[in-house]
Amino acid sequence: SSSTPASPAVTNAAVILAPVTTSRYMLPRPSQAALLGGSANAALTDPSVGGALLVGNSGIDTITSGAAGDTLSGGGATSILRFISGASDGIAFGGSDAITFTDAGSGDTLVGGGGDTTATLSGAGGLFVGNAGGATVSGSGVGDTLAGGSGGSNLQLAAAVSGGVMFGGAGAATMVDAGTQDTLLGAA
């Protein structure tokens, strides 16, 4: 596909108006944003551009980043948001329904959605912050930080973690720490 060159004063955005169910769409260069329209269950990815905004639709979407500084946003239905190896310093926001996060990047931030959240952090320096829904979160990266939200939280740091932090949220929290030199703070 063709698009106009990037301009410092505006954001080049690719809008996929009618995605096809189970299709995969890649952030086109030089776009700085890609948005899935409609409600088809589709996949959206940025393997290497970086600094981009990727937004899901009301379907069950999978949004993936392998680049630095991407922002991922789930849609209105169950979404899967992923930072794969090579991703760094990104941020992902859950939608209004259930969300699944996987984070193999480094320094990424994951913010739970309105529904139940499942998150697996395996990259170093990851941060998970719970929201309104319940959260089941495991961290295995050095220096991971896990914070519960207003729903019930099950937080776990693996044996490989050193220097991790867990905060209980406003809701009930269960915390399991198998790591070393970690900090645990109780719920409000």
C-alpha atoms as one frame of an Amber mdcrd trajectory, in Angstrom:
protein
   0.000   0.000   0.000   1.088   3.574  -0.496   0.844   6.451   1.930   2.097
   9.990   2.145   5.454  10.774   3.775   5.497  11.423   7.518   5.160  15.044
   8.595   6.350  16.371  11.947   3.147  18.399  12.382   0.645  15.553  11.858
   0.219  11.860  12.583   0.010   9.521   9.612  -2.651   6.972  10.558  -3.712
   3.838   8.742  -7.365   2.954   9.359  -8.463  -0.540   8.392 -12.172   0.205
   7.927 -13.444  -3.323   7.319 -10.905  -5.895   8.513 -11.500  -9.499   7.504
 -11.972 -11.999  10.338  -8.735 -13.814  11.296  -6.674 -11.583   8.980  -3.333
 -10.071  10.036  -2.522  -6.430   9.344   0.914  -4.824   9.674   1.590  -1.174
  10.471   2.493   0.312   7.084   5.521   2.592   6.825   5.592   5.584   7.376
   2.368   5.397   9.419   2.600   6.277  13.083  -0.770   4.756  13.998  -3.017
   1.904  12.888  -6.639   1.459  13.926  -8.881  -1.537  13.316 -12.419  -0.528
  12.373 -15.525  -2.680  12.391 -15.933  -5.680  14.670 -14.087  -8.525  12.915
 -11.664 -10.575  15.012  -8.330  -9.533  13.512  -4.626  -9.120  14.276  -2.571
  -5.930  14.090   1.218  -5.813  14.411   4.208  -3.470  14.399   7.300  -5.655
  13.995   9.874  -2.862  13.732   8.612   0.707  13.074   8.318   1.832  16.712
   6.749   4.863  18.367   3.364   3.866  16.956  -0.201   3.674  18.271  -2.041
   0.392  17.560  -5.765   0.282  18.445  -8.148  -2.660  18.385 -11.826  -2.676
  17.467 -14.892  -4.181  19.177 -13.914  -7.699  18.052 -11.547 -10.179  19.686
  -8.221  -8.752  18.522  -4.558  -9.674  18.882  -2.266  -6.642  18.844   1.494
  -7.241  18.802   4.581  -5.042  19.050   8.189  -6.008  18.429   9.405  -2.406
  18.354  10.389   0.361  20.773   7.947   2.856  22.243   4.672   1.496  20.852
   1.307   2.137  22.524  -1.243  -0.702  22.287  -4.928  -0.327  23.123  -7.512
  -3.087  23.367 -10.967  -2.619  21.929 -14.349  -3.211  23.480 -14.195  -7.014
  23.505 -11.691  -9.543  24.786  -8.250  -8.632  23.445  -4.742 -10.072  23.456
  -1.982  -7.463  23.681   1.604  -8.672  23.234   5.075  -7.206  23.460   7.431
  -9.746  21.915  11.210  -9.967  22.188  12.706  -6.781  20.732   9.925  -4.559
  22.070  10.915  -1.972  24.666   9.479   0.935  26.612   5.958   0.391  25.282
   2.643   0.854  27.040  -0.509  -1.248  26.659  -4.017  -0.422  27.860  -6.728
  -3.042  28.295 -10.176  -2.372  26.890 -13.557  -2.531  28.584 -13.681  -6.350
  28.601 -11.300  -9.174  29.535  -7.681  -8.740  28.440  -4.667 -11.012  28.101
  -1.179  -9.494  28.125   2.130 -11.156  27.319   5.301  -9.148  27.679   8.686
 -10.517  26.567  10.025  -7.016  25.879  11.880  -4.789  28.327  10.678  -1.780
  30.298   7.073  -2.127  29.102   3.991  -0.960  31.073   0.707  -2.902  31.084
  -2.518  -1.337  32.410  -5.430  -3.683  33.091  -8.864  -3.158  31.605 -12.423
  -3.034  32.848 -12.772  -6.818  32.798 -10.614  -9.600  34.165  -6.941  -9.427
  33.228  -4.372 -12.172  32.762  -0.777 -11.019  32.338   2.548 -12.794  31.911
   5.697 -10.655  32.099   8.945 -12.370  31.112  11.031  -9.375  30.028  13.112
  -7.271  32.411  11.766  -4.178  34.129   8.113  -4.730  33.250   5.316  -2.925
  35.106   1.745  -4.177  35.498  -0.939  -1.930  37.013  -4.369  -3.422  37.706
  -7.602  -1.613  36.983 -11.295  -2.290  37.735 -11.306  -5.996  36.877  -9.659
  -8.871  38.674  -6.038  -9.661  37.796  -3.955 -12.836  37.583  -0.367 -11.772
  36.933   2.976 -13.559  36.874   6.344 -11.895  36.488   9.615 -13.664  35.727
  11.766 -10.758  34.530  14.407  -9.102  36.681  12.980  -5.989  38.360   9.333
  -6.580  37.405   6.709  -4.570  39.336   3.165  -5.893  39.810   0.381  -3.745
  41.289  -3.170  -4.952  41.911  -6.253  -2.893  41.065  -9.691  -2.468  42.585
 -10.672  -6.037  41.672  -9.162  -9.095  43.361  -5.527  -9.739  42.432  -3.366
 -12.872  42.269   0.233 -11.714  41.853   3.281 -13.964  41.537   7.007 -13.323
  41.098   9.024 -16.310  39.841  12.340 -17.570  41.234  14.245 -15.830  38.409
  13.095 -12.418  39.672  15.450 -10.276  41.705  14.592  -6.767  42.823  10.900
  -7.125  41.975   8.060  -5.274  43.689   4.448  -6.314  44.366   1.687  -4.009
  45.627  -1.719  -5.250  46.671  -4.572  -3.183  45.238  -7.813  -1.859  46.695
  -9.351  -5.319  46.265  -8.311  -8.564  47.948  -4.781  -9.632  46.996  -2.842
 -12.889  47.043   0.905 -12.488  46.528   3.428 -15.287  46.000   7.128 -14.483
  45.845   9.734 -17.083  44.880  12.356 -14.479  43.894  15.125 -12.821  45.878
  15.505  -9.291  47.244  11.917  -8.462  46.316   9.569  -5.986  48.044   5.942
  -6.824  48.903   3.413  -4.230  50.078  -0.070  -5.171  51.324  -3.433  -4.117
  49.943  -5.233  -0.916  50.916
